Amino acid sequence: MEFKSIYDIQQLLKRFGTIMYIGDRVLDLKMMELELRELFQSQLIETRDYQTALLLLRQETQKALQKKSN
C-alpha cells in the first residue's frame, strides 16, 4: 500500500475497523500512531507500510504542533 497522505492512513485503519476523531489534530495523529503500531505488532501490515505511515504521521504531527504554537 502506498501512503501519500493522512487520509490514506485513515483508510487503512478504517479497513481494520478503527476510526479516529478526538477533536484535537495532534491527539488524533498520536492515536493513529498507536493503532498502527498495534497492527504492525500483530503482523497485519508489512514493515515497509508501517515505516512509511509512521514517518508520515510524525511529519504531520510536527506540522500540527508548529501550527498550534503560532
PyMOL commands that set and color helices and strands:
alter all, ss='L'
color gray80, all
select helices_A, chain A and resi 6-15+25-41+47-69
alter helices_A, ss='H'
color red, helices_A
deselect
rebuild
show_as cartoon
